Amino acid sequence: MATRTVITGITGRMGSTLLRLARDASDLQLVGATARPGSPAAGQDAGLVARLGAALDVAVADDLGRALDAAKADVVVDFTSAEASLAHARACAERGVALVVGSTGFTPEAHAALQAHAKVVPIVAAPNMSVGVNLVIRMAAELARVLGPSFDVEVLEAHHRMKKDAPSGTALRLAEVLADALGRTREDLTFAREGQTGARPPGEIGVQALRGGDVVGEHTVYFFGEGERIELTHRATNRDQFALGALRAARWVAGRAPGLYDMADVLGLQGKT
């Protein structure tokens, strides 16, 4: 049976990509689509709004709650913004619908609110839904454990000029995983260097961000040792892999028990080394 799916934010780049790939998936059924409140796209056909070349017989709503009330959905896939995603999580919790969230920039308070909604419905939340990136995160942690404290660790990320948050959610996730693997804390993360900084403190993990052009997303973890250097890199050349990972998560989370999951759960990586 096809998973009945609602895509939010279809006027955006990720939303339209998700809509296209969900349309082409034989095991997914599009039953709803949304745009921002007050959008002129409301009431129009989602396929035409997203410029997919054909109508989908799915009308765009400007409120997720109304879209869910109109369709018996199994899961919502959301790549809008932290603020909008939190409102969407509330709407899903009120109606018992699973949710996949790829938005970044959540404050600690917003993340706590997301966790509260996950006590009611299953939610997959990850800063990066790419299968490749999540494997890189796992490999980075293993490298850190094996190399140990004798190697200096830096995370460098690059994104397009329009990205609003820095560093990226994926870079932060990488830094947190590296810190855990090395027995360090968030206090060991350094996000900027300027002026007379002195020698690099032992145990420091640097996280730096580049912005420019149309870069979809690049993340590199550097392990600097004496006489050798290891670089672990993931480069995204389009947004399809993020959307494909999110749709994989949508298939996985529909029908799960309530809880806050991540892509390691979806990919079966939890507890593996």
C-alpha positions as CSV (number, residue, x, y, z in Angstrom):
1,M,0.0,0.0,0.0
2,A,1.3,3.4,-0.9
3,T,2.3,5.8,1.9
4,R,-0.1,8.8,1.8
5,T,2.2,11.8,1.8
6,V,1.8,15.6,2.3
7,I,4.7,17.9,1.2
8,T,5.0,21.4,2.8
9,G,6.5,24.5,1.2
10,I,6.2,23.4,-2.4
11,T,7.0,26.9,-3.7
12,G,10.5,26.6,-2.4
13,R,13.4,24.7,-4.0
14,M,13.3,21.7,-1.6
15,G,9.6,21.6,-1.6
16,S,9.3,21.4,-5.3
17,T,12.1,18.8,-5.5
18,L,10.3,16.7,-2.9
19,L,7.0,17.0,-4.8
20,R,8.7,15.9,-8.1
21,L,10.4,12.9,-6.5
22,A,7.3,11.9,-4.5
23,R,5.2,12.1,-7.7
24,D,7.6,9.7,-9.4
25,A,7.7,7.2,-6.6
26,S,5.4,4.2,-7.1
27,D,5.1,3.5,-3.3
28,L,4.1,7.1,-2.3
29,Q,0.8,8.8,-2.9
30,L,0.6,12.5,-2.8
31,V,-2.5,13.6,-0.9
32,G,-1.6,17.1,0.1
33,A,0.7,20.1,-0.5
34,T,1.1,23.4,1.3
35,A,2.5,26.9,0.7
36,R,3.1,29.7,3.2
37,P,0.0,31.4,4.8
38,G,-1.5,33.9,2.4
39,S,0.3,32.5,-0.6
40,P,-1.2,33.2,-4.0
41,A,-0.6,29.5,-4.8
42,A,-3.4,28.5,-2.4
43,G,-6.2,26.7,-4.2
44,Q,-4.1,26.0,-7.3
45,D,-2.9,22.6,-8.5
46,A,0.4,21.6,-6.8
47,G,1.9,20.2,-9.9
48,L,1.4,23.4,-11.8
49,V,2.6,25.6,-8.9
50,A,5.8,23.6,-8.7
51,R,6.2,23.7,-12.5
52,L,6.3,20.0,-12.9
53,G,4.7,20.2,-16.3
54,A,1.4,18.5,-15.4
55,A,-1.4,18.8,-12.9
56,L,-1.4,16.4,-9.9
57,D,-5.0,16.8,-8.9
58,V,-3.7,18.0,-5.5
59,A,-4.8,21.5,-4.4
60,V,-2.3,23.7,-2.5
61,A,-3.4,24.7,1.0
62,D,-1.9,27.7,2.9
63,D,-2.4,25.9,6.2
64,L,-1.1,22.4,7.1
65,G,-3.9,21.8,9.5
66,R,-6.5,22.3,6.8
67,A,-4.6,20.1,4.4
68,L,-4.5,17.3,6.9
69,D,-8.1,17.7,7.7
70,A,-8.9,17.3,4.0
71,A,-6.8,14.2,3.4
72,K,-6.1,11.0,5.4
73,A,-2.3,11.3,5.5
74,D,0.3,8.9,6.8
75,V,3.2,11.4,6.9
76,V,4.2,15.0,6.3
77,V,7.6,15.9,4.8
78,D,8.7,19.4,5.8
79,F,11.8,21.5,4.7
80,T,10.5,24.9,5.4
81,S,12.0,26.8,8.4
82,A,12.5,26.1,12.1
83,E,9.6,28.3,13.1
84,A,7.2,26.9,10.4
85,S,8.3,23.3,11.1
86,L,7.5,23.7,14.8
87,A,4.0,24.8,13.9
88,H,3.7,21.9,11.5
89,A,4.8,19.5,14.2
90,R,2.0,20.8,16.4
91,A,-0.5,20.3,13.6
92,C,0.7,16.7,13.1
93,A,0.7,15.9,16.8
94,E,-2.9,17.2,17.0
95,R,-4.0,14.9,14.2
96,G,-1.8,11.8,14.8
97,V,0.3,12.1,11.6
98,A,4.0,11.2,11.4
99,L,6.5,13.9,10.4
100,V,9.8,14.2,8.7
101,V,11.7,17.5,9.4
102,G,14.7,18.6,7.4
103,S,14.7,22.2,8.6
104,T,17.7,23.6,10.5
105,G,18.3,26.5,12.9
106,F,16.2,25.2,15.9
107,T,16.9,27.0,19.2
108,P,17.2,24.8,22.3
109,E,13.7,25.8,23.3
110,A,12.3,24.9,19.8
111,H,14.1,21.6,19.9
112,A,12.5,20.9,23.3
113,A,9.1,21.7,21.8
114,L,9.8,19.3,18.9
115,Q,10.7,16.6,21.4
116,A,7.4,17.2,23.2
117,H,5.4,16.7,20.0
118,A,7.4,13.5,19.4
119,K,5.9,12.0,22.5
120,V,2.6,12.0,20.6
121,V,3.6,11.1,17.0
122,P,6.8,9.7,15.4
123,I,9.1,12.4,14.1
124,V,12.3,12.0,12.1
125,A,14.4,15.2,12.4
126,A,17.8,15.6,10.9
127,P,19.9,18.6,9.7
128,N,20.8,16.6,6.6
129,M,18.7,13.8,5.1
130,S,21.4,12.7,2.6
131,V,22.3,9.0,3.0
132,G,25.9,9.9,2.0
133,V,26.2,12.6,4.6
134,N,24.9,10.4,7.4
135,L,27.4,7.7,6.5
136,V,30.2,10.4,6.5
137,I,29.0,11.5,10.0
138,R,29.3,7.9,11.2
139,M,32.8,7.5,9.6
140,A,34.0,10.7,11.1
141,A,33.1,9.5,14.6
142,E,34.9,6.3,14.0
143,L,38.0,8.0,12.7
144,A,38.0,10.3,15.7
145,R,37.8,7.4,18.1
146,V,40.7,5.5,16.4
147,L,42.9,8.6,15.9
148,G,42.4,9.9,19.4
149,P,43.5,13.2,20.9
150,S,46.9,13.4,19.0
151,F,45.0,14.7,15.9
152,D,43.6,18.2,15.6
153,V,40.1,18.2,14.3
154,E,38.4,20.9,12.1
155,V,35.1,21.1,10.3
156,L,34.7,23.3,7.2
157,E,31.4,23.8,5.4
158,A,30.4,25.8,2.3
159,H,26.9,26.7,1.1
160,H,25.2,29.1,-1.4
161,R,25.0,32.8,-0.6
162,M,21.3,32.6,0.3
163,K,21.7,30.2,3.3
164,K,20.5,32.0,6.4
165,D,22.1,30.0,9.3
166,A,25.8,29.5,9.9
167,P,27.4,27.1,10.5
168,S,25.1,24.6,8.8
169,G,23.1,22.2,10.9
170,T,25.1,19.4,9.3
171,A,28.4,21.0,10.4
172,L,27.1,21.4,13.9
173,R,26.0,17.7,13.9
174,L,29.4,16.7,12.7
175,A,31.1,18.7,15.5
176,E,28.8,17.3,18.2
177,V,29.5,13.7,17.0
178,L,33.2,14.4,16.9
179,A,33.1,15.9,20.4
180,D,31.2,12.9,21.7
181,A,33.7,10.5,20.1
182,L,36.6,12.3,21.7
183,G,35.1,12.8,25.1
184,R,34.8,16.6,24.6
185,T,31.9,19.0,25.1
186,R,30.3,21.9,23.2
187,E,32.7,24.2,25.1
188,D,35.5,22.8,23.1
189,L,34.0,24.0,19.8
190,T,35.5,27.2,18.2
191,F,33.4,29.0,15.6
192,A,35.7,31.9,14.7
193,R,39.3,32.9,15.0
194,E,40.6,36.5,14.7
195,G,43.6,38.4,15.9
196,Q,46.2,37.1,18.3
197,T,44.6,33.8,19.2
198,G,47.7,32.1,20.5
199,A,48.5,28.5,20.0
200,R,45.7,26.1,19.3
201,P,44.3,24.8,22.6
202,P,44.5,21.1,23.2
203,G,41.1,19.4,22.5
204,E,39.7,22.3,20.4
205,I,37.3,21.4,17.5
206,G,37.1,24.2,14.9
207,V,33.9,24.8,12.9
208,Q,34.1,27.3,10.0
209,A,31.5,28.4,7.4
210,L,31.9,29.6,3.8
211,R,29.1,31.3,1.8
212,G,29.0,32.1,-1.9
213,G,27.6,31.4,-5.3
214,D,25.2,28.5,-5.8
215,V,27.0,25.8,-3.7
216,V,24.4,23.2,-2.7
217,G,26.5,21.9,0.2
218,E,30.0,20.8,1.0
219,H,31.3,19.4,4.3
220,T,34.9,18.4,5.1
221,V,36.3,17.1,8.4
222,Y,40.1,17.5,8.7
223,F,42.2,15.4,11.0
224,F,45.6,17.0,11.3
225,G,48.4,14.9,12.7
226,E,52.2,15.0,12.8
227,G,53.4,14.2,9.3
228,E,49.9,13.3,7.9
229,R,46.4,14.6,7.3
230,I,43.1,12.9,6.7
231,E,40.3,14.6,4.9
232,L,36.7,13.3,4.9
233,T,34.5,15.1,2.4
234,H,31.0,15.1,1.1
235,R,29.9,17.3,-1.8
236,A,26.3,17.7,-2.9
237,T,25.9,18.7,-6.5
238,N,22.0,19.0,-6.4
239,R,19.2,18.7,-3.9
240,D,17.8,15.4,-5.0
241,Q,19.8,13.4,-2.5
242,F,18.4,15.4,0.4
243,A,14.9,14.8,-0.9
244,L,15.4,11.1,-1.6
245,G,16.7,10.6,1.9
246,A,13.7,12.5,3.3
247,L,11.3,10.3,1.3
248,R,13.2,7.2,2.5
249,A,12.6,8.5,6.1
250,A,8.9,9.1,5.3
251,R,8.5,5.5,4.2
252,W,10.3,4.3,7.4
253,V,8.5,6.5,10.0
254,A,4.9,6.1,8.9
255,G,3.3,3.8,11.4
256,R,6.2,3.9,13.9
257,A,5.7,4.4,17.6
258,P,5.9,8.0,18.9
259,G,9.5,9.2,19.4
260,L,12.1,11.6,18.0
261,Y,14.2,9.7,15.5
262,D,17.1,10.7,13.2
263,M,18.6,9.4,10.0
264,A,20.8,6.9,11.9
265,D,17.6,5.2,13.0
266,V,16.2,5.3,9.4
267,L,19.4,3.8,8.0
268,G,19.8,1.2,10.8
269,L,23.1,2.7,12.0
270,Q,22.2,3.2,15.7
271,G,24.5,1.2,17.9
272,K,26.8,0.2,15.1
273,T,30.5,1.1,14.9
